[in-house]
Amino acid sequence: MARLVCAFGSSHSVMLGCELEDWLTKFASADRVLPFYDRRGKVLSFDELLAQAPPDAAQYVTPEAITGRFHETQQALEHMKQRLQASKLDVLVILGDDQHELFRDELMPSVGIYYGATIRNAARTELPREQWYKRAQMRRHLIGPFIQFTVAQRSFAQPEGFVIRRARDLSFKQFDDRLVRRVRRGRVVIFDDQ
C-alpha cells in the first residue's frame, strides 16, 4: 500500500531563482511596470497599491530586511532539497500550474494530467547578468544537457473513452503522439497539437 511520507509547498516566483543583488536593485524598478490586483481582483498600478500599504510597510523593504528575507528563502529551499533527498522516494508527485510549459492559451486547463512516457526538462543556458530576469528563470532548469525523465504511466495510459461527469476543464497531454485530450461535458475531445 502506498504511504505519503512527505509533502512540500513552495512559491514558483522568479525571485527564488534570483540573486541577492537582483532582490536589492532590480525589483524596485521592475515592480513598477507589472500589473497588480487588489483583494477583489481589480487591476491597480504600483502607486495605487503603494497608497494602500500599511503604515509600517517601509520597514519590510529596507536593504537589511530584504537581505534577511533573501537568506531565509534560500535556507528554506535548501532545507526542502535536503528533506526531499533524504526521503528516499519511490514516487514523486508534483502539482503545479502550467505557464506555457506544456499548454498554450488555446488549451490551458484548470487541471492537467500528463501521461507521456517521458517528460522533458530543458537544459539551463547561462545568460549575462544584464538579462537578470531571464537568467533567474533559467535557474529553474537543470544544469547539464536536455533531459527526458521517465514518467509512471499506469493511471492514465489508456484515456480513450475516459468519462468524467461534470468536468469543465480537465486535460490529458501526451507529447509522444502529439495529441491533447480535453474533457468537455462528459466527452473526450481530441485536438491536434501541431
TIVEXKOL-622122 format. One record per residue (C-alpha): x, y, z. Coordinates in pm, whole numbers, m for minus. Example, Ala and Ser with C-alpha at 12.3 -4.5 7.8 and 13.67 -1.06 7.14 Angstrom:
2
<rec px="1230" py="m450" pz="780"/>
<rec px="1367" py="m106" pz="714"/>
% end
This chain:
194
<rec px="0" py="0" pz="0"/>
<rec px="125" py="347" pz="m83"/>
<rec px="223" py="574" pz="202"/>
<rec px="261" py="952" pz="189"/>
<rec px="594" py="1022" pz="356"/>
<rec px="634" py="1394" pz="299"/>
<rec px="476" py="1695" pz="136"/>
<rec px="621" py="2033" pz="49"/>
<rec px="484" py="2360" pz="m76"/>
<rec px="670" py="2644" pz="m241"/>
<rec px="610" py="2955" pz="m440"/>
<rec px="727" py="2939" pz="m801"/>
<rec px="814" py="3308" pz="m803"/>
<rec px="1105" py="3407" pz="m1024"/>
<rec px="1251" py="3562" pz="m708"/>
<rec px="1350" py="3212" pz="m598"/>
<rec px="1595" py="3196" pz="m888"/>
<rec px="1727" py="3549" pz="m843"/>
<rec px="2044" py="3652" pz="m670"/>
<rec px="2057" py="3889" pz="m373"/>
<rec px="2170" py="4175" pz="m595"/>
<rec px="1855" py="4129" pz="m804"/>
<rec px="1636" py="4146" pz="m493"/>
<rec px="1811" py="4462" pz="m377"/>
<rec px="1842" py="4652" pz="m704"/>
<rec px="1620" py="4514" pz="m980"/>
<rec px="1272" py="4454" pz="m840"/>
<rec px="1218" py="4810" pz="m719"/>
<rec px="1203" py="4928" pz="m1080"/>
<rec px="1061" py="4607" pz="m1234"/>
<rec px="765" py="4604" pz="m992"/>
<rec px="656" py="4947" pz="m1111"/>
<rec px="559" py="4814" pz="m1456"/>
<rec px="378" py="4495" pz="m1351"/>
<rec px="1" py="4473" pz="m1316"/>
<rec px="m117" py="4429" pz="m958"/>
<rec px="m454" py="4330" pz="m817"/>
<rec px="m637" py="4426" pz="m503"/>
<rec px="m815" py="4171" pz="m286"/>
<rec px="m1120" py="4186" pz="m512"/>
<rec px="m926" py="4133" pz="m835"/>
<rec px="m929" py="4496" pz="m955"/>
<rec px="m618" py="4590" pz="m1153"/>
<rec px="m406" py="4851" pz="m976"/>
<rec px="m88" py="5035" pz="m1060"/>
<rec px="213" py="5008" pz="m831"/>
<rec px="147" py="5358" pz="m695"/>
<rec px="m221" py="5280" pz="m626"/>
<rec px="m121" py="4967" pz="m440"/>
<rec px="152" py="5151" pz="m252"/>
<rec px="m105" py="5407" pz="m134"/>
<rec px="m297" py="5117" pz="30"/>
<rec px="9" py="4974" pz="205"/>
<rec px="5" py="4958" pz="586"/>
<rec px="182" py="5246" pz="763"/>
<rec px="470" py="5019" pz="874"/>
<rec px="536" py="4873" pz="526"/>
<rec px="862" py="5066" pz="478"/>
<rec px="1038" py="4853" pz="741"/>
<rec px="991" py="4546" pz="520"/>
<rec px="1170" py="4691" pz="217"/>
<rec px="1491" py="4820" pz="374"/>
<rec px="1809" py="4665" pz="234"/>
<rec px="1861" py="4484" pz="566"/>
<rec px="1509" py="4339" pz="567"/>
<rec px="1533" py="4232" pz="202"/>
<rec px="1873" py="4071" pz="263"/>
<rec px="1739" py="3883" pz="564"/>
<rec px="1437" py="3760" pz="369"/>
<rec px="1655" py="3650" pz="79"/>
<rec px="1872" py="3438" pz="308"/>
<rec px="1567" py="3290" pz="486"/>
<rec px="1424" py="3193" pz="147"/>
<rec px="1748" py="3032" pz="30"/>
<rec px="1778" py="2838" pz="357"/>
<rec px="1419" py="2716" pz="323"/>
<rec px="1484" py="2596" pz="m34"/>
<rec px="1798" py="2415" pz="78"/>
<rec px="1607" py="2257" pz="367"/>
<rec px="1336" py="2137" pz="128"/>
<rec px="1600" py="1994" pz="m108"/>
<rec px="1772" py="1805" pz="176"/>
<rec px="1445" py="1667" pz="312"/>
<rec px="1338" py="1557" pz="m36"/>
<rec px="1670" py="1382" pz="m99"/>
<rec px="1660" py="1211" pz="242"/>
<rec px="1307" py="1081" pz="187"/>
<rec px="1420" py="800" pz="m48"/>
<rec px="1101" py="823" pz="m250"/>
<rec px="969" py="557" pz="m484"/>
<rec px="737" py="809" pz="m647"/>
<rec px="742" py="1187" pz="m660"/>
<rec px="417" py="1364" pz="m748"/>
<rec px="447" py="1729" pz="m843"/>
<rec px="145" py="1956" pz="m854"/>
<rec px="190" py="2293" pz="m1016"/>
<rec px="48" py="2537" pz="m1261"/>
<rec px="143" py="2541" pz="m1625"/>
<rec px="275" py="2871" pz="m1753"/>
<rec px="301" py="2783" pz="m2119"/>
<rec px="544" py="2498" pz="m2048"/>
<rec px="314" py="2224" pz="m2180"/>
<rec px="m8" py="2400" pz="m2281"/>
<rec px="m89" py="2705" pz="m2491"/>
<rec px="m362" py="2962" pz="m2434"/>
<rec px="m598" py="2780" pz="m2671"/>
<rec px="m599" py="2486" pz="m2430"/>
<rec px="m496" py="2600" pz="m2081"/>
<rec px="m679" py="2368" pz="m1839"/>
<rec px="m751" py="2419" pz="m1471"/>
<rec px="m625" py="2065" pz="m1414"/>
<rec px="m383" py="1889" pz="m1647"/>
<rec px="m265" py="1529" pz="m1618"/>
<rec px="49" py="1448" pz="m1811"/>
<rec px="80" py="1083" pz="m1916"/>
<rec px="358" py="1058" pz="m2173"/>
<rec px="638" py="802" pz="m2143"/>
<rec px="885" py="1080" pz="m2061"/>
<rec px="872" py="1448" pz="m1974"/>
<rec px="1135" py="1696" pz="m2077"/>
<rec px="1343" py="1935" pz="m1874"/>
<rec px="1533" py="2176" pz="m2093"/>
<rec px="1899" py="2243" pz="m2026"/>
<rec px="1995" py="2557" pz="m1841"/>
<rec px="2151" py="2827" pz="m2056"/>
<rec px="2384" py="3072" pz="m1888"/>
<rec px="2288" py="3429" pz="m1966"/>
<rec px="2467" py="3758" pz="m1898"/>
<rec px="2385" py="3948" pz="m1577"/>
<rec px="2209" py="4221" pz="m1778"/>
<rec px="1937" py="3966" pz="m1856"/>
<rec px="1877" py="3911" pz="m1483"/>
<rec px="1509" py="3817" pz="m1512"/>
<rec px="1557" py="3554" pz="m1784"/>
<rec px="1869" py="3437" pz="m1604"/>
<rec px="1662" py="3375" pz="m1291"/>
<rec px="1400" py="3188" pz="m1494"/>
<rec px="1677" py="2966" pz="m1636"/>
<rec px="1774" py="2862" pz="m1283"/>
<rec px="1454" py="2654" pz="m1279"/>
<rec px="1615" py="2425" pz="m1536"/>
<rec px="1871" py="2158" pz="m1460"/>
<rec px="2239" py="2214" pz="m1512"/>
<rec px="2359" py="1998" pz="m1796"/>
<rec px="2206" py="1868" pz="m2116"/>
<rec px="1841" py="1840" pz="m2214"/>
<rec px="1689" py="1553" pz="m2012"/>
<rec px="1385" py="1330" pz="m2062"/>
<rec px="1259" py="1194" pz="m1728"/>
<rec px="1069" py="865" pz="m1725"/>
<rec px="705" py="900" pz="m1620"/>
<rec px="497" py="632" pz="m1446"/>
<rec px="210" py="556" pz="m1686"/>
<rec px="m28" py="312" pz="m1519"/>
<rec px="m301" py="554" pz="m1416"/>
<rec px="m371" py="726" pz="m1749"/>
<rec px="m212" py="505" pz="m2014"/>
<rec px="m546" py="444" pz="m2190"/>
<rec px="m766" py="753" pz="m2161"/>
<rec px="m975" py="667" pz="m2470"/>
<rec px="m1340" py="667" pz="m2369"/>
<rec px="m1247" py="805" pz="m2029"/>
<rec px="m1557" py="980" pz="m1896"/>
<rec px="m1575" py="1233" pz="m1617"/>
<rec px="m1913" py="1368" pz="m1519"/>
<rec px="m1938" py="1746" pz="m1487"/>
<rec px="m1573" py="1804" pz="m1582"/>
<rec px="m1530" py="2155" pz="m1711"/>
<rec px="m1159" py="2190" pz="m1762"/>
<rec px="m959" py="1870" pz="m1726"/>
<rec px="m689" py="1789" pz="m1981"/>
<rec px="m464" py="1499" pz="m2063"/>
<rec px="m144" py="1573" pz="m2251"/>
<rec px="92" py="1330" pz="m2421"/>
<rec px="381" py="1453" pz="m2635"/>
<rec px="462" py="1113" pz="m2785"/>
<rec px="167" py="1119" pz="m3023"/>
<rec px="128" py="1499" pz="m3007"/>
<rec px="m238" py="1477" pz="m2907"/>
<rec px="m420" py="1667" pz="m2641"/>
<rec px="m739" py="1524" pz="m2495"/>
<rec px="m976" py="1758" pz="m2322"/>
<rec px="m1284" py="1652" pz="m2135"/>
<rec px="m1588" py="1868" pz="m2209"/>
<rec px="m1937" py="1795" pz="m2086"/>
<rec px="m1855" py="1428" pz="m2021"/>
<rec px="m1699" py="1357" pz="m2365"/>
<rec px="m1338" py="1328" pz="m2467"/>
<rec px="m1248" py="1568" pz="m2748"/>
<rec px="m918" py="1521" pz="m2933"/>
<rec px="m717" py="1818" pz="m3056"/>
<rec px="m421" py="1807" pz="m3294"/>
<rec px="m137" py="1974" pz="m3104"/>
<rec px="68" py="2075" pz="m3410"/>
% end
